[in-house]
Amino acid sequence: MKRSILLIFLTLITASMVFTQDIIDVDKEKYLRKREGYKYPNVIKINTLAIPFNNISLSYERGVLPRFSIEIGVGYKYKGLLPNVFAIEGAIIDARLDEIKGYSIAPEFRYYLKTCEHRLLEGFYASLYFKYAHYKTAAHFDYFPDGLAQEFYKSTIIMGEYGIGIQLGYQLVLWQRLNIDFMFFGPRFSKYHLTYEFDKHVSDEFLNDLTDHLNEIIDRFGLDYEVELKQSGKTDASHSFSFANIRFGISLGFAF
């Protein structure tokens, strides 16, 4: 009888230890899963504020560490015109631009200011981003030189941008899957290069007057730099300049 009671007692203790160990193993597994990363560390987003400007801007963000993520953004501008503020009344050069098209690429490295729970990509963040953009349009110039016959030129204009900036923002996560990314302050410093490819030989007088035309537009905005077109061939001219710009937006995202 005593042996039976002892055997039952030992059996219960053994079973209890096994059951307890199973619970510990399950909790440990859950803990390790949380330590390994968030369930949905990838986010695809679209910038809603870019759409009214005829620009499709998409980005992909991936959490790599509890506070860090990397993001790559791509944009495509499928049409657009310069506003009338760039026109000058009574100028000896009348310029008309076709629709502007182009694309942009922007890699970004984000740091979330507060530890993201299980690498959840949420909260205030600061980031370093780079931008490359390539835009193209066609321009039609009517030139009215003093005392000379009217001239007509057509040119393909290509603009390239190389920029670096910082971004401050807040990303909100709803129901684990829906993300709202508020990019409210993103200044950058960019280097721009403009290339004019004319359909025929251009005179020095036309390039000088075109330079004055562009500088008059720049002075209207109070910017502190001067355009100086440099002719690189009989039909080509170019100009490089630096300019401070800013990025902002509200993106809707889906995590997976």
N, C-alpha and C positions, 0 to 999 in steps of 0.2 A: 504493500500500500504506500509506504513511504517512498519507495523507488518510483512508483507511478506518479505520485505528486511531484517529486523532484524532476522527473522527466518532463511532465507538463509545464512546470515552472521554467525549466531551461528552454523548452520549445517556445514559450511565450516571449521570453527575453530575447531569444535569437530572432524571432519574427519581428519584434519591436525594433531591434537594432537594424534589421534589413529595411523595414518600412521607413525608419528615420533617415537611413542613409539614402533611400530613394528620394525622399523629400529634399534632402540637402543637395543631391545631384541635380534635381530639377531646378531648384533655386539657383544653383551655381551656373547651370546652363543658361537660364534666363539672364543672369547677371553678365555672363560672358557675351551673350548676344547683344545686350545693351552696350557693353564696352566696345564691341566690334563696330558698331555703327547704327545709324538711324535706319529704320525699315525702308524709307524712301529717300535715298541720298541724291537722287537726280531730279532736276527741275527743268522743264522746258517752258519758256516764257515768250510773250509777245508784248511789245511796247504799244499801248493803246494811244498814247499822245502822238506817235509818229504817223498814224494812219491818216489823219486829216491833211498831212503834208505830203501825201502820195508816196509814203515810205513804208515798206514792210520791214520791221525790225524784230528779229528773233534772237533768242539767246538760250544757251544751255549751261546750267550750273551744276557742279558736282562737289559734294562735300568730301574732303580728303583727310581732315583732322577735326577734333572737337570744335575748334574755333576758325578753321580755315576752309576756304573753298576756292575753286577755280571756275572761271566762266569764260565762254567765248560767244561773242555776239556778231551777227551778220545782218547787214541791211541792204535793201535794194530799193532805189528810187526809180520808179517806172515812168514818172513824168513830173513836170513842174516848170514854172516860169519865174523869172526874177520880178519882184514887185516894182511898181511904177516909180518908187522912190529913187531907183537907180537911173532914171531917165533925166536928161538935161534939156530944158527948153531953149531954143535959139542957138544951139551949138552948131559948129560947122561939121560935126559928125553926127549922123543919125544912126544908131545901132539898134537892131532888132534881133532878139535871140529866139531860137527854136526851143523846144522842150528840153529840159535838162534830165539826163538819165545817168545812173551810175550805181556803185556799190560801195560798201564799207565793211571793214573787219575790225573787231575790238576785243582782244584778249584782256582778261581782268583777273586780279588776285585779291580776294576778299578776306578781311579779318573781322569777325564778329566780336563786339566789345564785351559781351557777356558769354560765359561758357554755354554753348548750345547743348541742351539736354539730349544725350544720345545722338549727337551730331545733327540735331534738328536745325535746319537753316532758317533761323528766326531771330529777330531782334535788330538793334542798331548795328551798323557795320561801317567800316572805312575800307577803301580799296584803292589800289593802284591800277590804272588801266592805260592801254595804248590804243591808238586808232590809226588805221590806214584807210584812206578814201580815194576813190577814183571817179570823177564825174566828167561828162562829155556833153557838148552841145554844139550847135552851128550858129554862127553870127553873120548877119547881113549888114554891111556898112555902106551908107550913102555919104560921100565926102564932098564938101562944098568949099574948096580952097578959094581964098580971095583972088579975084581976077583971073582964075583958071577954070577950065571946063570941069564939070561935075564928074566924079569918079565913083565906081562901084567895086566893092570887094566882098568876097565871101570867105569865111574862115571857119575851120573846125577848132574849137577851144577845148582843151583838156586840162583839168585841174587835178593835181595830186596833193594829198595831205598826209603828213606824218606828225602825229601828236602824242603827248603823254600828259596824264592828268590824275587827279585824285577824285574819288567819289564818296560822298556821305549819303546814307540812306537808311531805310528801315524796311525789313521784310516781315510780313505778317503771314502766318500759316493758319488756315481754317480747315478743320476736319481732316487734318494730316495730308490732304492731297492738294488743296487749292492754296496757291501762294499769291500774295499781292506785294509787289516790290515797289516801294516809293523811293525813287532816285531824285532827291530834292536839291542836291548841290554837287555838281561835278565839273569844276573848272579844269581847263587844260591849256597847254601851250603848244601850238602847232606851227610847223613849217609848211608853207604852201608853194607849189610850183605851177605856174600858168604857162601853157604853150599855145601859140597861135599858128595854125597851119593855113596860110592863105591860098587861094586858088590861082594867084598870079603874082608877079613881082610887085612889091610894095615900095613906095618911095620913102625917103627919109622924112620928108615933110609930113606925110600921112602918119608915120609912126610917132613923130614928135607931137602932132596934134592929138593923136589917140592917147598918148601918155598924159597930155594936159587934160584930156577928157576924163580919164580914169582918176587922176589926182583931184579933180574938181568933185567927183563923186565921193572920194575918200574924205576930203575936207568937210563935206556935208555931215559926215558922221563923227567928226572931231577926232579921227584916228591919227596917231603920230607916226606916220611913215609915208614914204614917197615912192610911187611907182616909177620905174625906169625900164622901159622895154628895150631889150637887146636883140638885135637882128642876128640870127644864127645862119642865115642863108638868104637867098633872093626872095623866098616865099615864107620863111619861118621867123618867128620872134618869140621871146620868152621873158618871164619875169618871176623872181622868187621873193617871198616876203614871209615874215612871221606875224602871228596874230593870236591873241588870247580868245578862247571860245569857252562854251559851257555846255554840259550835257545834263539833261533832266528827263524825267518820264515816269509813267506809272505802268508797270507791267503786270499782266495776269499770267500765272503759271500753273502747271500741273505737275505734281511730284509722282515719281514712280521708282 
